[in-house]
Amino acid sequence: ALGLTPYDVYKHTGFLKHLMIRTGRNVSTGAPEVMVNFVTSCYKPELLVPLVDRITKISEVVSVVNNVNTSVGNTSVGEQEYTLYGKPTITEMLRGLTFQISANSFFQTNTKQADVLYKLIGDSAGLKGDGSEIVLDLFCGTGTIGLTLARSAKHVYGYEVVPEAIADAQKNAQLNGISNATFVQGDLNKINETFGKEFPKPDIIISDPNRPGMHMKLIKWLLEVKAPRIVYVSCNPATCARDLDYLCHGVEEKGLRGCYELKRVIPVDMFPHTPHIECVCLLELC
Ligand SMILES: C[S@@+](CC[C@H](N)C(=O)[O-])C[C@H]1O[C@@H](n2cnc3c(N)ncnc32)[C@H](O)[C@@H]1O
C-alpha cells in the first residue's frame, strides 16, 4: 500500500534494494546510536516518509539516510546519498579514539573484537614509540588502524578507494587531535609508477584488503619498496595464503622474487557463530 516494492534483480523492477542498520555509540553519553540506511533504485523520498516517521520515534535512531542506486546491479552503495533524518554519520569508540562513520564507509562490524584486533595489529607493528617511524596504512577505510598507531609514529599515510571513507578518516584525525596522518583516495588495484613518490619510504606497512586480497600491481610494489615489516590483515584465508606466498616466495611467471619471512599468524574471531575468521600476519624482510 505504501508503494515500497522490493527490487527484483532479474526483472530490474521495484524500489527497495537493501535496508542497512548500523549501530555506534554517543561519545558523550555512551548511549547506542543507530543509523538506518534505505538503499533504493530511484529517489522517491515521499514513499519513505511514513516509515521514517515511525522509525524516528525510536530514540536511539539518530540517522536515517537514503542511498539511491540506479544501476541494475544489487550493491548497497548509492551514487547519491540523501539524509532523511538527523545526521549523516554515527560515532563509535575504539582504543580510546572516536570515529565518525558514514553509511558507505567500511567499519568493523564487531566493535568489541575490533578492539582486540587493533591491539594485535599494534603489537605486530611493533613501533618503537619514539615517533621516528613512517606507517603506511593500505585499505585504510575510515583510518582506524593508522589513527590508533599515529601517536607512536612520525607520520601515517592511509590509502583507500571510497571517497566518503577518506573524508571520514580526515575528520577522525581532526576529531582525535591527530595531525601526523594523511589520507589519500585512490584505487590500489590501479597504482602506477608514481605510487609511493608522495610519501617517504615506510618502516611499517599495514595492509588490510577486502576479500579479493591484493592486486598483483600492489604485490610488485611491496616487493620493490622492501619495507622492514608488513602486517597483513585479512578476513579471507584463501587470498591471505596466496598473497603471503607471493610476498615470501615471489611470483615466478612475473619475474618477482619474494623477500619476506612469515613470522606469525594470529587468528581473531571477528564473526562468532560463522565459519569466517580474521588473521593478523606479521612479515619481516629477509
Ligand atoms: C577490510 S576493509 C579494512 C578497512 C580498515 N582497515 C578497517 O580496519 O576499518 C577493506 C577496505 O579496503 C577498501 N578497498 C577495497 N578495494 C580497494 C581498492 N581497490 N583500493 C583501495 N581501497 C580499497 C574498502 O573500501 C575497505 O574500506
The ligand as a MOL file (V3000), in Angstrom:
LIG
                    3D

  0  0  0     0  0            999 V3000
M  V30 BEGIN CTAB
M  V30 COUNTS 27 29 0 0 0
M  V30 BEGIN ATOM
M  V30 1 C 38.5780 -4.9440 5.2090 0
M  V30 2 S 38.3090 -3.2370 4.9310 0 CHG=1
M  V30 3 C 39.5040 -2.5440 6.0410 0
M  V30 4 C 39.2730 -1.1120 6.4630 0
M  V30 5 C 40.1080 -0.6040 7.6210 0
M  V30 6 N 41.4840 -1.0180 7.5190 0
M  V30 7 C 39.4990 -1.0010 8.9580 0
M  V30 8 O 40.0840 -1.7760 9.6990 0
M  V30 9 O 38.4130 -0.4940 9.2690 0 CHG=-1
M  V30 10 C 38.9630 -3.0330 3.3450 0
M  V30 11 C 38.9290 -1.6190 2.8110 0
M  V30 12 O 39.5460 -1.6080 1.5270 0
M  V30 13 C 38.8470 -0.7060 0.7000 0
M  V30 14 N 39.1530 -1.0920 -0.6910 0
M  V30 15 C 38.6050 -2.1150 -1.4020 0
M  V30 16 N 39.1530 -2.1690 -2.6300 0
M  V30 17 C 40.0800 -1.1820 -2.6960 0
M  V30 18 C 40.9740 -0.7410 -3.7190 0
M  V30 19 N 41.0000 -1.3300 -4.9160 0
M  V30 20 N 41.7870 0.3060 -3.4550 0
M  V30 21 C 41.7610 0.9140 -2.2330 0
M  V30 22 N 40.9180 0.5460 -1.2300 0
M  V30 23 C 40.0910 -0.4860 -1.4540 0
M  V30 24 C 37.4070 -0.8700 1.1120 0
M  V30 25 O 36.6400 0.2480 0.7310 0
M  V30 26 C 37.5390 -1.0290 2.6310 0
M  V30 27 O 37.4770 0.2190 3.2810 0
M  V30 END ATOM
M  V30 BEGIN BOND
M  V30 1 1 1 2
M  V30 2 1 2 3
M  V30 3 1 2 10
M  V30 4 1 3 4
M  V30 5 1 4 5
M  V30 6 1 5 6
M  V30 7 1 5 7
M  V30 8 2 7 8
M  V30 9 1 7 9
M  V30 10 1 10 11
M  V30 11 1 11 12
M  V30 12 1 11 26
M  V30 13 1 12 13
M  V30 14 1 13 14
M  V30 15 1 13 24
M  V30 16 1 14 15
M  V30 17 1 14 23
M  V30 18 2 15 16
M  V30 19 1 16 17
M  V30 20 1 17 18
M  V30 21 2 17 23
M  V30 22 1 18 19
M  V30 23 2 18 20
M  V30 24 1 20 21
M  V30 25 2 21 22
M  V30 26 1 22 23
M  V30 27 1 24 25
M  V30 28 1 24 26
M  V30 29 1 26 27
M  V30 END BOND
M  V30 END CTAB
M  END
